[in-house]
Amino acid sequence: MTQALDTAARRLVDTLVMNGIDKVFCVPGESYLAVLDALADVRDQIEVIVCRHEAGAANMAEAYGKLTGKPGVCMVTRGPGATHASIGVHTAHQDSTPMILFVGQIALTDRGRGAFQEVDYREVFGGLAKWATEIESPERTVEIVERAFATALQGRMGPVVVALPENILHDDGGLAPVRPVVAAKAALDPAFVEQVKARLAKAERPMLILGGSGWTDAATEAVAAWAERLSLPVALSFRRKDLIRNDHPSYAGDVGLGVNPKLVARIKDADLIIAVGARLGENPTQGYTLLDRTKTAESLIHIHPGAEELGRVWAPALAATADNSLAALALSSIDPGRTWGDLAAAAHADFMTFSTPIAVNSAVNMSEVIAHLAEVLPEDAILTNGAGNFAAWLHRFHRHQARRTQLAPTSGAMGYGYPAALGAKVVEPAREVVCIAGDGDFMMSANEMATAAQYGLGVIVVVVDNGTFGTIRMHQEREYPTRVIATELKNPDFVKYAEAFDAFAVRCEATGDFPAALAAAREAAAGGRPALVHLITDAEQIAPGRTITDLRGQ
């Protein structure tokens, strides 16, 4: 069937093109075939990446949003397609990532009948997305999609869900878009900047904490240079380790899971905390124990693009709603008339010691494996991970040296890392991309190796195989020592699995063998061939500095 040029489906695609979207990640469905047909006419402007599961497609779109700053676009069919994709929406929400999920929908005339795969998307996604809506008037398609872009990008960035009733997609879509959406951004009031200056000048043990999304290179470079001039320690929030170079003389480490105890002590001792972009949620604040509300009322300056995050948990001394980058640029102009001696240097020395490989009593030392990655990979290599104790080794021992080199879900989503790596390779084909995945984590999205093979995505995945759901096992051994249930895994031969997709694969059982295995995988990936390193590890080394034996003895 040939479509007219002004249908709602065409206007939707016109709006994507107008806003610079060059990739769409999807699993096809009959409910939005009209949109797919419209995409066929803009193949030279938008590449459609077909995935093997909606969760994979959503995670790829989320990674696109993190790397580009533009909303990652995912398209799925109704019912199960949408609920499968919900995990990516949740990650985009928790990670403050711009994203738009378009969902096929039953015809408007069938709503309320319990039709095949009928779902009320406003209700289902209302708590997961910044905005969930449905296009009910085809002539308003451009208006709704433009609002989706604005909502995803403004304030605290996040996901939007737009349902597409199939019977309106062939109707007249109204006027075409005339210009791209330009996100509104708030800046700091000069009077507020003066208040920050006055408080900073009086502080003896200040700490700067950066987090969130939407950062520009100019802003991170400016705030890093400012911190260096003042000898001001800088901590980065949970899974935001790539905001500034980790070898920066003011870098004190990241606040998240498995945080350096010395950094915890330093933050607790701070008499002024300037937090920009960081929500200061559960993980960064160590289960809401790192800070004290009585103290924050006197010592916390909290700046965030979302007004709803200010005062949500912590009572601040000063608070302002502002774009992270504009706020950082304004702060970087402050001259408090003093510096803080060796305060930053001491904090950085603590980080360097904490991120130095440690000794372990097993054939594979994950701290040395991670250190080797940093030694041989280019500074702009992108590292991804999902969720599990394996990631603790990566986040503690890898020192990021460039922006946009970390894709990791603050949502704690297992199965995120591999599709995120594929999304990263689609966005940045010239950069090396390595996914570090646990065995349980990888198996939640291993089917996307088919996507890697189909599109020739030379991504390396290191499958850290200890035969257990490590994080849960760690908690299990701590709370119920020796009573192991539901955490042990029977895994496939990952080498044979990868080879079934014509991917390169190698098994590695010792630290000393890893360099050669990685080198071979990199060579294969450079030729556009997916690669897998099956790394056999010991569950006894359940986390950096922790063993199962120790947990059972507590």
KOLKEDREN-613110 format. One record per residue (C-alpha): residue in three letters; y, x, z. Coordinates in Angstrom, 1 decimal. Example, Ala and Ser with C-alpha at 12.3 -4.5 7.8 and 13.67 -1.06 7.14 Angstrom:
<recs>
> rest_py_px_pz
> ala_-4.5_12.3_7.8;
> ser_-1.1_13.7_7.1;
</recs>
This chain:
<recs>
> rest_py_px_pz
> met_0.0_0.0_0.0;
> thr_3.4_1.4_-0.9;
> gln_6.1_1.0_1.7;
> ala_9.8_0.2_1.1;
> leu_12.2_3.0_1.9;
> asp_13.9_1.2_4.8;
> thr_11.0_-0.1_6.9;
> ala_10.9_0.5_10.7;
> ala_8.2_3.1_10.2;
> arg_10.4_5.0_7.8;
> arg_13.5_4.7_10.0;
> leu_11.5_6.2_12.9;
> val_10.5_9.2_10.8;
> asp_14.1_9.5_9.5;
> thr_15.3_9.8_13.0;
> leu_12.7_12.5_13.8;
> val_13.9_14.5_10.8;
> met_17.5_14.0_11.7;
> asn_16.9_15.4_15.2;
> gly_15.2_18.5_14.0;
> ile_11.6_17.7_14.9;
> asp_9.3_19.9_12.7;
> lys_5.9_19.2_14.4;
> val_4.1_16.1_15.4;
> phe_0.9_16.3_17.4;
> cys_-1.4_13.3_17.1;
> val_-4.8_11.6_17.1;
> pro_-4.6_9.0_14.3;
> gly_-5.0_5.3_14.9;
> glu_-4.9_2.2_12.7;
> ser_-2.2_0.7_14.9;
> tyr_0.5_3.1_13.5;
> leu_-0.8_3.9_10.0;
> ala_2.6_2.9_8.6;
> val_4.2_5.7_10.6;
> leu_1.6_8.2_9.4;
> asp_2.2_7.1_5.8;
> ala_5.9_7.7_6.3;
> leu_5.2_11.1_7.6;
> ala_3.3_11.9_4.4;
> asp_6.6_11.8_2.5;
> val_8.2_14.5_4.7;
> arg_5.4_17.0_4.8;
> asp_7.9_19.7_3.9;
> gln_9.9_18.9_7.0;
> ile_7.4_17.8_9.6;
> glu_3.9_19.3_10.0;
> val_1.4_16.9_11.5;
> ile_-1.2_18.5_13.7;
> val_-4.3_16.4_14.1;
> cys_-6.0_17.0_17.5;
> arg_-9.4_16.1_18.8;
> his_-8.3_14.3_22.0;
> glu_-5.1_12.5_22.9;
> ala_-4.8_14.6_26.1;
> gly_-4.9_17.7_24.0;
> ala_-2.2_16.3_21.6;
> ala_0.0_15.3_24.5;
> asn_-0.4_18.8_26.1;
> met_0.5_20.5_22.8;
> ala_3.6_18.3_22.5;
> glu_4.5_19.2_26.1;
> ala_4.2_22.9_25.3;
> tyr_6.4_22.4_22.2;
> gly_9.1_20.8_24.5;
> lys_9.0_23.8_26.9;
> leu_9.3_26.4_24.1;
> thr_11.9_24.7_21.9;
> gly_14.0_22.7_24.3;
> lys_13.5_19.8_21.9;
> pro_11.4_16.8_22.7;
> gly_7.8_17.4_21.9;
> val_6.5_14.5_19.8;
> cys_3.1_13.0_20.3;
> met_1.6_10.0_18.5;
> val_-1.5_8.1_19.7;
> thr_-3.1_4.7_19.2;
> arg_-3.0_1.9_21.6;
> gly_-5.2_1.3_24.8;
> pro_-7.5_4.3_25.3;
> gly_-5.4_6.5_23.1;
> ala_-2.4_6.0_25.3;
> thr_-4.2_6.3_28.6;
> his_-5.8_9.5_27.4;
> ala_-2.4_10.9_26.6;
> ser_-1.0_9.9_30.0;
> ile_-2.0_13.2_31.5;
> gly_0.5_15.0_29.2;
> val_3.2_12.5_30.1;
> his_2.6_13.2_33.8;
> thr_2.9_16.9_33.2;
> ala_6.1_16.5_31.2;
> his_7.5_14.4_34.1;
> gln_6.5_16.8_36.8;
> asp_7.6_19.9_34.7;
> ser_10.9_18.3_33.6;
> thr_9.9_18.7_29.9;
> pro_11.5_16.7_27.1;
> met_8.8_14.7_25.3;
> ile_8.4_11.5_23.4;
> leu_5.1_9.7_23.2;
> phe_4.8_7.1_20.4;
> val_2.0_4.6_21.0;
> gly_0.6_2.1_18.5;
> gln_0.6_-1.4_19.9;
> ile_-0.8_-4.8_19.1;
> ala_1.3_-7.2_17.1;
> leu_4.1_-8.9_19.0;
> thr_2.6_-12.3_18.2;
> asp_-0.6_-11.4_20.1;
> arg_0.9_-10.2_23.4;
> gly_-0.4_-11.9_26.5;
> arg_-3.7_-12.9_24.9;
> gly_-5.7_-10.0_26.2;
> ala_-5.9_-8.7_22.6;
> phe_-8.1_-5.8_21.6;
> gln_-6.8_-2.7_23.5;
> glu_-3.7_-4.6_24.8;
> val_-1.7_-2.7_27.3;
> asp_1.7_-3.4_28.9;
> tyr_3.2_0.1_28.4;
> arg_6.3_-0.5_30.3;
> glu_4.2_-1.3_33.3;
> val_1.6_1.4_32.9;
> phe_4.0_4.2_32.1;
> gly_7.0_3.0_34.2;
> gly_6.3_5.5_37.0;
> leu_5.2_8.3_34.8;
> ala_8.0_8.4_32.3;
> lys_11.8_8.5_32.5;
> trp_11.7_5.4_30.3;
> ala_9.0_3.3_28.8;
> thr_9.9_0.7_26.2;
> glu_8.7_-1.2_23.1;
> ile_10.4_-1.7_19.8;
> glu_10.6_-5.5_19.6;
> ser_13.3_-5.8_16.9;
> pro_12.5_-3.6_13.9;
> glu_16.2_-3.3_12.9;
> arg_16.8_-1.6_16.2;
> thr_14.3_1.2_15.5;
> val_16.9_4.0_15.1;
> glu_18.8_2.8_18.2;
> ile_15.6_2.9_20.3;
> val_14.4_6.3_19.0;
> glu_17.8_7.9_19.4;
> arg_18.0_6.5_23.0;
> ala_14.5_8.1_23.6;
> phe_15.9_11.5_22.5;
> ala_19.0_11.1_24.7;
> thr_16.9_10.0_27.7;
> ala_14.4_12.8_27.3;
> leu_17.1_15.5_27.1;
> gln_19.9_14.3_29.5;
> gly_19.9_14.8_33.2;
> arg_16.6_16.0_34.5;
> met_14.6_16.3_31.3;
> gly_11.4_14.4_31.0;
> pro_9.1_12.1_28.9;
> val_9.8_8.8_27.2;
> val_7.1_6.4_25.9;
> val_7.9_4.1_23.0;
> ala_5.3_1.5_21.9;
> leu_5.2_0.5_18.3;
> pro_3.9_-3.1_17.6;
> glu_2.0_-2.8_14.3;
> asn_3.4_-5.9_12.8;
> ile_7.0_-4.8_12.9;
> leu_6.5_-1.4_11.3;
> his_6.6_-2.8_7.7;
> asp_9.7_-4.9_8.4;
> asp_13.3_-3.9_7.6;
> gly_14.2_-1.0_9.9;
> gly_18.0_-1.5_9.7;
> leu_20.5_1.3_9.1;
> ala_19.5_4.9_8.8;
> pro_20.5_7.5_11.4;
> val_23.8_9.2_10.7;
> arg_23.7_12.2_13.0;
> pro_21.4_14.0_15.5;
> val_21.6_13.1_19.2;
> val_23.7_15.5_21.2;
> ala_22.7_15.5_24.8;
> ala_25.5_15.0_27.3;
> lys_25.7_17.8_29.9;
> ala_27.6_18.0_33.1;
> ala_29.4_21.1_34.3;
> leu_30.4_22.2_37.8;
> asp_33.8_21.1_39.2;
> pro_36.0_24.2_39.6;
> ala_36.7_23.1_43.2;
> phe_32.9_23.1_43.9;
> val_32.7_26.7_42.5;
> glu_35.4_27.7_44.9;
> gln_33.5_26.2_47.8;
> val_30.4_28.2_46.8;
> lys_32.4_31.3_46.6;
> ala_33.8_30.8_50.1;
> arg_30.3_30.2_51.6;
> leu_28.8_33.1_49.7;
> ala_31.5_35.5_50.9;
> lys_30.5_34.7_54.5;
> ala_26.7_34.9_54.0;
> glu_24.8_37.9_55.4;
> arg_21.3_37.1_54.0;
> pro_21.8_34.9_50.8;
> met_19.1_34.0_48.4;
> leu_19.3_32.6_44.9;
> ile_16.4_30.3_43.7;
> leu_16.2_29.3_40.1;
> gly_14.0_26.7_38.5;
> gly_13.8_23.7_36.3;
> ser_14.1_23.4_32.5;
> gly_16.8_23.5_29.8;
> trp_17.9_27.1_30.4;
> thr_19.6_29.0_27.7;
> asp_19.2_32.8_27.2;
> ala_22.9_33.3_27.7;
> ala_22.7_31.6_31.1;
> thr_19.7_33.4_32.4;
> glu_21.1_36.8_31.3;
> ala_24.5_36.0_32.9;
> val_23.0_34.9_36.2;
> ala_20.6_37.9_36.3;
> ala_23.5_40.3_35.6;
> trp_25.6_38.6_38.4;
> ala_22.7_38.9_40.9;
> glu_22.4_42.6_40.0;
> arg_26.1_43.3_40.5;
> leu_26.0_41.6_43.9;
> ser_22.6_42.9_45.0;
> leu_21.6_39.2_45.5;
> pro_17.9_38.5_45.7;
> val_16.5_36.0_43.2;
> ala_13.4_34.0_43.6;
> leu_12.0_31.8_40.9;
> ser_10.5_28.4_41.5;
> phe_6.9_27.3_41.0;
> arg_5.7_28.4_37.5;
> arg_9.1_29.4_36.3;
> lys_8.4_33.1_36.4;
> asp_9.7_33.8_32.9;
> leu_13.3_32.8_33.7;
> ile_14.3_36.4_34.3;
> arg_12.5_39.6_33.7;
> asn_10.1_40.4_36.6;
> asp_11.2_44.0_36.6;
> his_14.8_43.0_37.3;
> pro_16.1_44.9_40.4;
> ser_17.0_41.6_42.1;
> tyr_13.7_39.8_41.4;
> ala_12.0_38.8_44.7;
> gly_9.0_36.9_43.3;
> asp_8.1_33.2_42.7;
> val_7.7_30.5_45.3;
> gly_4.6_28.5_44.6;
> leu_0.9_28.6_45.4;
> gly_-0.3_31.9_47.0;
> val_3.3_33.1_47.6;
> asn_4.1_36.5_49.0;
> pro_4.3_36.1_52.9;
> lys_7.2_38.5_52.9;
> leu_9.1_36.2_50.5;
> val_8.4_33.2_52.7;
> ala_9.8_35.1_55.6;
> arg_12.9_36.2_53.6;
> ile_13.7_32.6_52.5;
> lys_13.2_31.3_56.1;
> asp_15.6_34.0_57.3;
> ala_18.2_33.3_54.7;
> asp_21.6_32.1_56.0;
> leu_22.5_30.7_52.5;
> ile_20.3_29.4_49.7;
> ile_21.8_28.6_46.3;
> ala_19.2_26.6_44.4;
> val_19.9_25.9_40.7;
> gly_17.5_23.7_38.8;
> ala_14.8_23.9_41.4;
> arg_13.8_20.5_42.9;
> leu_12.5_22.3_46.0;
> gly_9.4_20.1_46.0;
> glu_6.0_20.4_47.7;
> asn_4.6_23.5_46.3;
> pro_7.7_25.7_46.2;
> thr_8.4_24.7_49.8;
> gln_4.9_25.3_51.0;
> gly_4.1_21.7_51.8;
> tyr_7.7_21.0_52.9;
> thr_7.5_23.7_55.6;
> leu_9.5_26.5_54.1;
> leu_12.8_24.8_54.8;
> asp_14.2_22.9_57.7;
> arg_16.4_19.9_57.2;
> thr_18.6_20.8_60.1;
> lys_19.2_24.2_58.7;
> thr_19.6_23.2_55.1;
> ala_22.4_20.9_56.1;
> glu_24.3_24.1_56.9;
> ser_22.8_26.6_54.5;
> leu_21.6_24.9_51.3;
> ile_23.7_24.7_48.1;
> his_21.7_22.5_45.8;
> ile_22.6_22.1_42.1;
> his_20.4_20.1_39.8;
> pro_20.9_18.1_36.6;
> gly_19.3_15.0_38.1;
> ala_21.4_13.4_40.8;
> glu_18.3_11.6_42.1;
> glu_16.9_15.0_43.2;
> leu_19.8_15.9_45.4;
> gly_19.3_14.8_49.0;
> arg_15.8_13.5_48.1;
> val_14.1_15.6_50.7;
> trp_16.6_18.2_51.9;
> ala_20.0_17.5_53.4;
> pro_22.3_20.1_51.6;
> ala_25.5_21.6_52.8;
> leu_26.9_21.3_49.2;
> ala_25.4_19.5_46.3;
> ala_26.3_19.0_42.7;
> thr_24.9_17.4_39.5;
> ala_25.1_19.8_36.6;
> asp_23.3_21.3_33.7;
> asn_21.3_24.3_34.8;
> ser_22.8_26.7_32.3;
> leu_26.4_25.5_32.6;
> ala_26.0_25.8_36.4;
> ala_24.6_29.3_36.2;
> leu_27.4_30.4_33.9;
> ala_30.0_29.1_36.3;
> leu_28.4_30.8_39.3;
> ser_28.2_34.0_37.4;
> ser_31.9_34.2_37.3;
> ile_32.2_34.2_41.1;
> asp_33.4_37.4_42.8;
> pro_32.8_37.0_46.5;
> gly_34.6_40.3_47.2;
> arg_31.4_42.0_48.5;
> thr_27.9_43.0_47.7;
> trp_24.7_42.9_49.8;
> gly_23.6_46.5_49.9;
> asp_19.9_47.0_49.6;
> leu_19.0_43.4_50.2;
> ala_17.9_42.8_46.6;
> ala_16.2_46.2_46.3;
> ala_14.1_45.5_49.4;
> ala_13.1_42.1_48.1;
> his_12.1_43.5_44.8;
> ala_10.1_46.3_46.4;
> asp_8.1_43.6_48.3;
> phe_7.4_41.9_45.0;
> met_6.2_45.1_43.3;
> thr_3.9_45.8_46.1;
> phe_2.5_42.3_46.2;
> ser_1.9_42.2_42.4;
> thr_0.1_45.6_42.4;
> pro_-3.7_45.2_41.7;
> ile_-5.9_45.0_44.8;
> ala_-9.4_46.2_45.5;
> val_-12.3_43.7_45.3;
> asn_-16.0_44.1_45.9;
> ser_-17.3_42.7_42.6;
> ala_-18.0_43.8_39.1;
> val_-14.9_42.1_37.7;
> asn_-11.6_42.7_39.4;
> met_-9.3_40.0_38.2;
> ser_-6.2_41.7_39.4;
> glu_-6.9_44.7_37.2;
> val_-7.8_42.4_34.2;
> ile_-4.4_40.7_34.5;
> ala_-2.6_44.0_34.9;
> his_-4.3_45.2_31.7;
> leu_-2.9_42.3_29.8;
> ala_0.6_43.3_30.8;
> glu_-0.1_46.9_29.7;
> val_-1.3_46.1_26.2;
> leu_0.3_42.8_25.1;
> pro_3.8_42.8_23.7;
> glu_6.6_41.6_26.1;
> asp_7.0_38.4_24.2;
> ala_3.3_37.4_24.3;
> ile_2.9_33.8_25.6;
> leu_0.4_33.3_28.5;
> thr_-0.9_29.8_29.3;
> asn_-3.1_28.4_32.0;
> gly_-4.3_25.1_33.3;
> ala_-5.2_24.5_37.0;
> gly_-7.6_26.3_39.3;
> asn_-7.9_29.3_41.5;
> phe_-8.3_31.6_38.5;
> ala_-4.6_31.0_37.9;
> ala_-3.7_32.5_41.2;
> trp_-4.6_35.9_39.8;
> leu_-2.5_35.4_36.8;
> his_0.6_34.3_38.6;
> arg_0.4_36.9_41.3;
> phe_-0.4_40.0_39.1;
> his_1.3_39.3_35.8;
> arg_4.9_40.5_35.5;
> his_6.7_38.5_32.8;
> gln_9.2_40.5_30.8;
> ala_10.7_37.9_28.5;
> arg_11.8_34.3_28.3;
> arg_9.4_31.5_27.2;
> thr_6.3_33.5_27.9;
> gln_4.8_31.2_30.6;
> leu_3.3_27.8_29.9;
> ala_1.8_26.5_33.1;
> pro_1.8_23.0_34.5;
> thr_3.5_22.4_37.8;
> ser_1.5_19.1_37.8;
> gly_-1.7_21.1_38.4;
> ala_-3.3_19.6_35.3;
> met_-6.7_21.0_34.5;
> gly_-7.3_21.4_30.8;
> tyr_-3.7_22.1_30.0;
> gly_-3.8_25.7_29.2;
> tyr_-5.9_25.8_25.9;
> pro_-4.1_23.0_24.1;
> ala_-0.8_24.4_25.3;
> ala_-1.8_27.7_23.8;
> leu_-2.5_26.0_20.5;
> gly_0.9_24.2_20.6;
> ala_2.6_27.5_21.3;
> lys_0.9_29.2_18.4;
> val_2.0_26.3_16.1;
> val_5.6_26.8_17.3;
> glu_5.5_30.6_17.4;
> pro_3.0_31.8_14.8;
> ala_4.2_35.4_14.9;
> arg_3.8_35.8_18.7;
> glu_0.5_36.6_20.5;
> val_-0.8_33.7_22.6;
> val_-3.4_34.2_25.4;
> cys_-4.8_31.4_27.5;
> ile_-6.4_32.2_30.8;
> ala_-8.8_29.4_31.7;
> gly_-11.3_28.8_34.4;
> asp_-14.7_27.5_33.3;
> gly_-14.1_24.0_34.6;
> asp_-10.6_24.1_33.3;
> phe_-11.6_25.1_29.8;
> met_-14.3_22.5_29.5;
> met_-11.8_19.8_29.9;
> ser_-10.2_20.7_26.6;
> ala_-12.7_23.0_24.9;
> asn_-13.0_20.4_22.0;
> glu_-9.6_21.6_20.8;
> met_-11.2_24.8_19.6;
> ala_-11.9_22.6_16.5;
> thr_-8.2_22.2_16.1;
> ala_-7.7_25.9_16.4;
> ala_-10.3_26.5_13.7;
> gln_-8.9_23.8_11.4;
> tyr_-5.4_25.2_11.4;
> gly_-6.3_28.9_11.7;
> leu_-4.6_29.3_15.0;
> gly_-5.3_32.9_16.3;
> val_-5.2_32.1_20.0;
> ile_-7.2_34.0_22.5;
> val_-8.8_32.2_25.5;
> val_-10.2_34.2_28.4;
> val_-12.7_32.0_30.1;
> val_-13.0_33.1_33.7;
> asp_-16.5_31.8_34.6;
> asn_-17.5_31.8_38.3;
> gly_-19.7_28.7_38.0;
> thr_-17.7_26.6_40.3;
> phe_-14.6_24.4_40.7;
> gly_-12.9_27.2_42.5;
> thr_-9.9_25.5_44.1;
> ile_-12.0_22.6_45.5;
> arg_-14.7_25.0_46.6;
> met_-12.2_27.1_48.5;
> his_-10.9_24.0_50.4;
> gln_-14.5_22.8_50.8;
> glu_-15.6_26.1_52.4;
> arg_-12.6_26.1_54.7;
> glu_-13.0_22.5_55.9;
> tyr_-16.8_22.1_55.7;
> pro_-18.3_25.7_55.7;
> thr_-21.6_26.1_53.8;
> arg_-21.8_22.3_52.9;
> val_-21.5_22.8_49.2;
> ile_-21.6_19.6_47.2;
> ala_-20.1_18.6_43.8;
> thr_-18.4_21.9_43.1;
> glu_-21.1_24.0_41.4;
> leu_-21.2_24.0_37.6;
> lys_-23.8_24.5_34.9;
> asn_-22.0_26.0_32.0;
> pro_-22.9_26.5_28.3;
> asp_-23.2_29.8_26.6;
> phe_-19.5_30.1_25.8;
> val_-20.0_32.8_23.2;
> lys_-22.4_30.5_21.2;
> tyr_-20.0_27.6_21.7;
> ala_-17.1_29.5_20.2;
> glu_-19.2_30.9_17.4;
> ala_-20.1_27.3_16.4;
> phe_-16.4_27.0_15.4;
> asp_-16.6_30.4_13.6;
> ala_-14.4_31.8_16.3;
> phe_-14.8_35.4_17.5;
> ala_-16.5_35.6_20.9;
> val_-17.6_38.3_23.3;
> arg_-19.2_38.3_26.8;
> cys_-17.7_40.6_29.4;
> glu_-19.3_41.3_32.8;
> ala_-17.4_44.3_34.1;
> thr_-13.7_45.2_34.5;
> gly_-14.2_48.4_32.5;
> asp_-15.5_46.4_29.5;
> phe_-12.5_44.1_29.4;
> pro_-10.1_46.4_27.4;
> ala_-12.5_46.7_24.5;
> ala_-13.3_43.0_24.6;
> leu_-9.6_42.1_24.6;
> ala_-8.9_44.5_21.8;
> ala_-11.6_43.0_19.6;
> ala_-10.3_39.5_20.4;
> arg_-6.8_40.5_19.5;
> glu_-7.9_41.9_16.2;
> ala_-9.7_38.6_15.3;
> ala_-6.7_36.5_16.4;
> ala_-4.3_38.6_14.3;
> gly_-6.3_37.4_11.3;
> gly_-5.9_33.8_12.2;
> arg_-9.3_33.4_13.8;
> pro_-9.6_31.8_17.3;
> ala_-11.1_34.1_19.8;
> leu_-12.8_33.8_23.2;
> val_-13.6_36.3_25.9;
> his_-16.3_35.0_28.3;
> leu_-15.5_36.8_31.5;
> ile_-18.2_36.5_34.2;
> thr_-16.7_36.6_37.7;
> asp_-18.1_36.2_41.2;
> ala_-17.3_33.0_43.1;
> glu_-17.3_35.1_46.3;
> gln_-13.9_36.4_45.2;
> ile_-12.5_32.9_45.5;
> ala_-8.8_33.8_45.4;
> pro_-6.7_37.0_45.7;
> gly_-7.4_38.4_49.1;
> arg_-9.9_35.6_50.0;
> thr_-13.7_35.5_49.9;
> ile_-16.1_32.7_50.6;
> thr_-17.6_34.8_53.4;
> asp_-14.2_35.1_55.1;
> leu_-13.6_31.3_54.8;
> arg_-16.9_30.5_56.4;
> gly_-16.1_32.8_59.3;
> gln_-12.8_31.2_60.1;
</recs>
